[in-house]
Amino acid sequence: MRITSLGHAGMLIDTKGVSILCDPWFEPAFFGSWFPFPRNDRLDPALLARLEKPTYLYVSHIHGDHLDETWLANHVDKSTPVLLPDFPTRELERTLGKLGFRTFVRTQHAIAQPLAGGVSVAIHVETSITDGPGGDSALVVIDGDTVAVNQNDCRVHDIDALRKHGPVDIHLLQYSGAIWYPMVYDMPDADKRRLADAKVESQFARAVAYVESLNARVVVPSAGPPCFLDPELFHLNKVIGNEITIFPHQPEFIERLARTGKSAVLNMPGTTIDVTPNNVDITHPVADGELHDIWNNIGDHLAAYQADWAPWLARHKTTWHAPTDTLLQEIQKWFRPLMGMCPTVSVGIGGNVLIQTTGHDELGILLHFEYSDVQKYSNQPYRYRFEIQRELLETVVANKAVDWSNALFLSARFSAWRDGDFNENVYNFFKSLSSERMGRTEVEAFRKLTESREIQRDEVQVGDYVVERFCPHRQADLGTFGVIEGDELVCTLHGWRFDLASGACRSSVGKSVKIRKRT
């Protein structure tokens, strides 16, 4: 089996006459904020030509750094069969259908499905709203000699199910952040740095837990981090090393793995990894010195990359919509029916949300969840605030983007403030701006509120503590994902933190786990 890196989570898997193109991402994503790093705009033309006619296409989920609609529309043969994860909705299929793809291979969650030449695939899905209302997925490829797990950034909670396909030979997974928190929040830099460092530690711990659980022969850092070439966002890159950011680079993760006795493959777009039962051969498109120089002199590489793409970025910003006189009315027509659909989510939010535009045409829009209403802001109380450039908000509204996490927040082109702890209901609302999505979100919120967890009260040991086995957030097994950091128990699957003394959750209101010190 040969796996060729295309950058970020993109790869081409070749084995026994079958090629699977996975998550190819080349066009900048999220309002021109995210760019692939290391850059992949200089791939070998022969490799690019092979990407146009793969045997199968696999897109793990519908975020812009995995589903590159522009590139897919212009480059991949539309007769290519698409391997569809077993998601609860058909959003991914509809989106790819609009691009021209017409053959879809529907899979069942975690069940191996034969393709051709003795090759099978199993796609494991995560379907909580936290994973995006469309879901997220991981791909397992089995060819009779080799098992590859392309986990990308899917936070698989049932690791045993991945292991059931046989001993894993190569494991590709995310280790870096893919969120806007805490960098966009209005708080002192000291607090922001502490939270960012904790986030990085949680990310590393989660990735290490996956690596140790699957125990693959080869580990490949994948699915991030992006880089930020817009001067307004350049501070999110880790260049000097003291930036407040959750985007560490491959060498840091490889060094962290080495502390546990594990090794990983430093890779760049164009790197090939050939795995057989007896050998692992790695070939880079550049000499080893040039490969390491990408990170050793990252400032120079980013500066050249930035200069090359500056004209594109300038043109892109001209496509953002100018202010209109109807923005408030459009949001009212759109949001009011959805707010009426989600009483449980609204109670969970527990306060109003202010959307404040910035720029020459400032406008305050209040989401009043108690009344299921959208109002012009006139000093009403609120618990959550988002400050967004007027042109960006106009564009998101004009496009009727049903997932603002994907369409807006991941761009990091906004600032936020909240009164109190993280509240997942707020972001789940903004991920669910269609009746199809909001229906699922409300059902999930109601189920979480009403279901009993007493049947799950078995315990596991984490360090010097005995804790309730399952995290109340996504039922992650704390025996696998739980770590002790100072006076906290951390569930590294999504970074939730619990006070060791009381068990109270410090990441979300009203949640807790049972914790006691070992005797």
N, C-alpha and C positions, 0 to 999 in steps of 0.2 A: 504494500500500500504506500502510495506517495501522497503527501499533503504539501501543497504549495501555498505559502502565505500570500495573501493579497492586501494585507494591511488591516488593522483593527480586528474585527471578527471575521473578515472575509478570507475564504480559502477555497482551493480547488482540490477535491479528494479524488484520486485516480486509483482504481484497483480492478483487475480482471476485466478490462474492457468497459468499465462503467466509470463515468466522471460525474461528480456532484458539485455544482457551484453553490457555495454557501455564503449568504450575507455579503455580496459584493457592494462595497461603499466607496465611491470616488468623488461625488459632488459634495461640497460643503453642506452641512446640515444645520437646522435650527437657526434660521435667519442669518446664515453665514457665520455662525459662531464656532461651530466644531469643524475641524479639519483632521483628516487621518494623520497619525504620526506613528512611526516615521512616514514621510510622504510617499504616496503611491502613484503619483502622476508621471513617473518615469519608468514604468514597467516595460519589460521586453515586449516589443510588438508581437512577437510570435506567441507569447503567453496570452496577451490580450486577445489575439485572434482565437485562441482555444476557448476563451471564456464565452465567445459568442454562440457556440453550439455545444453546450454540455449535454450529457445524457439526461440529467435531471437538474432542477433548480430547487434549492431549499432556502427559505427565508424564515428565520427563527421567530420574529415578531415584527410589529409594524412601526417601531421607532425609526426615525430618519437615518440613524447611523447603521441600520441593518437592512431597511427597505429603502433603497435608493431609487425612487420612482423615475427620476430623470434618466439615470444611466441605464436602468433596465429597459426603459421604453426605447432607447436609441441603440442599444448594443446587443441584446440577447434575443436569439431566434424565438419567436412567439409560439412555435410548435413544441418547444421544450416542455416536457411534463414537469409539473410543479408538485413537490412533495408537501402535502398540507398537514400541519399539526392538527390534532384533534381538539380544536378550540371550541368553546361554547357558542361562538357566533361565527358568521362567515365574512367578517370584515376583511380579513386578509385575502380571501378568495375574490371578493368583489373588487378590491383595490387592484389586484393583479389582473383580473379580468378586464378592467378598464384600460389597462396598459396593453392589452391585446393577447395575453396568455389565455389559452383555451382548453388545455388538457391538465386535469388535476388528479393527483393520486391521493385519495383520502386515507389517512392512517388512523390507527387506534392507539390511544395512550399506552405507551410502554410495551406494545406488542410488536415483535419483530415481523416485518413484512418483506417477502422475497421481491427482488427486483429482477436482475438478470445475471447470468454468469456465476451463480452461486453467491451473489451479494445480497445481503438483507439490511434493512434499516429499521430502527425503532426510534420513534420520536416521543420523548417524555415531555408532558406539558405541565405548566403551573397556571392556574386559572383564577387565583384571587385577584380582586380589583387592585391590590398592591402591585401585582405583576403587570398592570395595565389591563383595562377591561377586555382587550383583545386576547390577552394571555401572553405567555412566554414559553419557550421550548428549548430543549437540548436534543441533539442528534447523536445516535449511536450507529456506527457503521460496522457490520460484521461480514467478513469475506471468507470465513472458514480457516484462515491462518492468523488474522489480526483483528483486534477489536479497537476501534477508535471512538472516543467520547468527545464530541464537540459541544462542550457545555456553554460556550460563549458567556453571556452574563445572566443565564437562567439560574435562579436560586432554588435548585432542586432540593426538596425537603426529604424525599425518600431515596436515600443513597443505596439502600439495599436493592431497590428495583434496578438501578443502573448496573450493579454488580452481577445481577442474574443473567446478563448476556455473556458472561465469561470473564476471565482475567483481562484487565484493560492493558493494552499495549501503549497507547498514546492518549494523553488527556490534555485538551486545550481548554483553558478557562480564564475568566476575568479575575483580576486582582486589584484593579484600580477603581476609583469612584466614577460614577456616572449620574451625578445629581448636582443640584445648585447649592445645597446646604453644606456648610453654614455661610458660604462666601457672600451671598446676597443679603444676609440679614443685617438689620440695623442694630448693632451692638458694639461694645468696645472691642478693639482689635485683640486685646489679651484674651477675652472670652472666646472670640472667633477662632483664635489660634489654638486654644485648648480644645475646642470642639472639633476643629479640623484634624488635629493630631489624633484625637480619640477615634475619629471616623476612619482615618488611615489605618490605625491599629486594628480596628474592627474588621476592615476590609481584608487586611493581611491574614488575620486570625481565621476568618471565614474561608479564605482561599486555601490556607494551610490545612484546615480541617477537611476540605474536599480532597486535597491531594493525598493526605494520609489515609483517608477512607478508601479511595479508589486504588491507591498504591500502583499506579501505572509505571511501566518501564520508562516512558518518556513523558515529561511534563513541558507544556508549551504555554508561556504567558500569552494571552490573547484578549481581544475585545477591549482595548483601551491601553493607555488613556488617549483622548483626543488632544489636539493642541489648539490654541486660540491665537489667530493671526491679526484680528482687529485690534488696533492700539487701545481701544476702550476696554478690551478684555484680556490683554496680553499678560496682566498680573496674575491670571489664573494658571499660567504655565509654571512649572517648577524648573527654574533655570539656575539660580544661585544656590537654592536649597532652603532658604528661609522664608519663602513665600507662604502666604496663608492659602493653602489649596489642598484638595483631597485627591490630586492627580499625580501620584508617584509613578516612576518609570520602571521599565523592566529590570534594570540592574538592581534596584532596591529590593524588588520582590525576589529575585534570584538569590540575593544575599540573605534575605530573610529565610527562604527555604533551606539554604545551606546550613543554617543554625539547627535545623531539625534533621540534618543528614540527608536531605533531598536535593537533587539537582534539577535544573531546568534549562531549556534551550533559548538563548538569546537569539531573536529572529527579527527580520525586517521583511517588507514586501519583496517577494521574489525568492525568499528562502525556501528550499525544498527539504523535506524530511522523509526519507525512505525507511519504512519499518517492515522487517521480515521477522519470522520467528527467531532468527539467530542474530540479526544485526540491526543497527540503527545508523544510517548515514545521513549526514547533514551537509547541505551545500548552500552557500550564500552567493548572491549575485555580485558581491564585492569582496575584496580581500578582508581578512579579519581585522586589520588595522583600521580600515575605512568603516567597518561595521561598528566597532567600539567608539570610533570618533563621533558617531551620531549623538551619543550620550555624553561623551567626555567633553565635547565642544558644542553642547546643545544650543547655546546662545547664538553662535554663528550660523548653525543650520536653520534655526527658526527665523533669523533675520533674512537669510536668502529666500527661504520659503515665503515669508511675508511679502518681500518685494515682488516676487513672481506673481502673487495672487492679489496684490493691491488693486490693480485695474478691475479684476472680476468683482472684488468686494465693493468697490465704488459703484459699479454698474448695478450690482444687486440691491444696494440701498435705494436706488432710484425707483425700484419696483414697489417699495412700501407705500401704502395708501395715504393720501393726504387727508387731513381732518375733514369731517363732514358735520352737518348740522343734525344728523339723525342717529348718532352713535348711541345715545341713551335709549332712544325708542327701539332701536334694533335689538339691544341687549334685553330690554323689557319683554319684547315679543318672544325672544328666544328662551330666556331664563324662567319667566314666571310659570309656564306650564311644567317645566322640569322641577322647579322648587316644590310645586304642588304634588309631585310624584314621590317625594323622598322625605316623609315626616321623620323617619328614624334617623336618617343622615342629618336632617336639620337640627333635631334635638341633640345629636352627637356633636355638632359644630358648636352649639351653645352660645352663640353670639353673632353679631353682624360682621360682615366682611366689607371693607372699603377698597374699591379699585380707584386709585388716584392716577390720572394721566399726568405726564410731565411734558414740558416743551412750551411752545407758544400758545397752545390751546388747551389749557388745563381744565379738567372736568373730574368731579368726584362722583362715583357711582356706588351706591350703598346696596349691598345684598342683605335684605332684612329677612333672616331665616325664620323668625317667629311668625311673621305675617306672610311668608312666601311671596315677597314683593321685591321689586327693584325700584329704587328711588334715587332722585338726585340728592347728593350729599349736602346737608345743611347743618353740620355739627351734631348729628346723631351719634350716640355711642357706638363703638365698634371694638372687637377683640383682635381682628386680623386686618392687616393692611398690605396691599400690593401697589407699588408705584411703577408705572409702565409708560414708556414713551408713547405718545398719542398715535403716531404713525404705525407702531407695531400693533397696538390694540385695534386700530381701525382695520389692519390687514387680517388679523385673526378673526375678527367679526365678519368681515366681508367674505372670508373663506369658509365661514361656519365650521371652524375647526372643532371637532367634537372631543378632542383630548388636548387640553391646554398644557399638560405636562410635556407632551411631545411637540406641540405646535409653538409653545412660547417659553415655558419655564426652563426647559433644558438649555435654552439659549443663554441663560444667566443674564439676559438683558433686562433686568428689573431689580427692584429692591423690595424687601419684605420686613414686616415687623409683626410680632404677636405678643399678646398678653397671656403668658403662661407657657405650658409645655406644648410639644408637638401634638397636633390633632390630625390623625390620618383622614378623618371625615372631610376636612377642608379640601385636601388635595384629591380625595376620591370623588368629591363633587365635580371638581374641575376636569377630571379625567373622563367624565360621564355625561357629556353635554349633547346627548341624543336620547330619545325615548327608549331605544333598545338598550343603550348602556345604562341609563339611569334606573331602568327596571331591575337589571342585575345588581347594581350597586345597592339599591334599597333592600332587595331580598337578602344580600350578604350581610348588610348592617343589621337587619332585623334578626337574622339567624345568630349572629355573634352576640346580640343583646340577650336573646332568650334561651339559647341552648345551655344545657348543664354541662359542666366540665368535670363533675365528680367522678365519672368513670375513667378519667384520665389522670387520677391523682397518684399514680405510681411515681417512684422517686429514682434519682440517679445521683451519683457522686460527681461533683465538680470541684477539683482541688480539695480543700479541707472542709467542704460543705456538702450537705445532702439537700438536694433541691427537687421540687416538683419537675417531673420529666419534660413536660411540654410547655413551650412558651405560649402565653395567651394570645399573642399576635397572630401567628400563622401555624401554630402547633409544631414548630420546629423542635426536634429532639435535642434537649439541652445536654444530653450525654455526648452528643457530637458537636453541637455548635455553641455550647456554653463555656465561657472562660471567666476567670476571676481577675478583675483589674482594680487594685486598690480596695475601696470599700463597696465595689459594685460587682454584681453578676451581669455579664454582657452576653446577649444572644447575638452571635456574629452573623446570623442569616440576614437580619435587617437592622442590626445595631441597637436593639432595644436594651435599656439598662435598668437594673433593679437594685435597690438598696439592700445590702447584705443583712443589715440589722432588722429591717421590717418586711422586706420582700416587696415593698411598694415600687411601682414602675416610675422611673424618672423621665421616661420618654413619652408617656401618654397618660392622660388622666384616667383614674378609676381602674387601672389594671394592677395585678400583683401576682407573685408566685410564692409558694411556701418554701422557706429557706431555714435551715438550722445548721449550726456548727457540728461537725463530727465529734463524737465523744470518744 
